[in-house]
Amino acid sequence: MKKSKLTLIGLYQALGLIIYVSLTAYLMSALSQTFLTPPGLLGSIFILFLLVFSAAVCGLIVFGYPAYLVINKRAKEAILLLVSTLLYCLGIIAVILVVLFSVL
C-alpha cells in the first residue's frame, strides 16, 4: 500500500477518535448538568462502564487496522499507520490546546 494512503487512513482514524471522544465528552457534560445531586451507586457504575467501553472503542479505532496489517505480515505498514495516527492525534491535541488557551 502507498505511504500516502496509509497516512490518509491515519488521519481518518484520528478524526474518528476525536469525534468519538467529543461525543462522549458531550454526553458526560449533558449528564452532569441533568443531575443536581451525585447519582450514587448506579451513576458510579455507569461512569466506570463508560470508561471501559471508551477504552475499548478508542483501542479499536487506533490499533484495529494496524493489528490486522500485522496479522497479514505487513508490519512496516502497520507501524507507519500507527505512527501517523498518533502524530495526527498529537496535532489535533495541539490545535485544541491553542484554541483553548486563546479563548481563555
N, C-alpha and C positions, 0 to 999 in steps of 0.2 A: 504494500500500500504506500502511496506517496506521503512524504513528510508533511506536505501542506494539508492533505486531507486529515491526517491524524491530529494536527494542531487545531483544525477546524472542529473536529469531534471533541477535542479537549475544551474548546470554547463553549460548545453546546452543553457539555457536561457541567461546566462551571456555571453557565446561565441557568441550567436546570436546578442546580444546587441552590443558587441564590433565590430562585423562585420558590422552591420548597421551603427554604429557611424563612423567607419573608412571609409566606402564608402561615407557617407555624407560629412565627412571632406575632402576627396579626391575631391569630386565634387566641394565643395566650393573653395578649393585651385586651381583647374583647371580653374574654372570660374574667379577667381581673377587674374590669370596670362593672361587670354584671353583679358580682358578689360584693356585698358591703362588709360581710364578715368572712373570715377564713373558712374555706369549705370543709375542713375537718378531714376525717379518715378517707372518705371517698375522693376528695379533692387531691389528697396526697397520693393515693393510688393512681389516679388519673395522670398526675404530673409525672410520676415515675414511669408509668406505662408509655406516656408520650415521649419521654426521654429515650427509652429503649427502642421504641418504634422509629423515632427520628434517627437514632444512631444506625439502625439497620438500613433505613432508606438512604441516608447520606452515604453509608458504606457501599451500598449497591450502586448508587449513581457514580461515585468516584472510582470504585475498584471492580465493578462488574465486568465491563468490557475489557479492561486490561487483564483480568483473570481469564477471561475467555481466550484472549490472544495468547497468554502463556500456556494454557491447556493445548492450544493448537500449534505449539512450538514456534511462536513468533514473539519471543521475549524482548527483542530490541524494540519492536513496535509498541509493545506493552509499556516498556519503560518510558519511551518518548511520549506516549499518550498520557501516562500518569504524571509525568513532569509537566507537560503542557497544561493539563487540567489544574494542577496545583499552582502553577505560575499564573494562570488566568484567575484563579480564586484569590491569590495574593493581590493581583491587580485590582480586582473588584473590591477587596477589603480596603486597599489604599484609597480608591475613589470614594468609598463610603466614609472613611475617616476624614478625608479632605472636605467633603461636603458637610459632615457633622461639625467639624471644628470651624468651618467658615460661617456656619449658621449661628454657632454659639458666640 
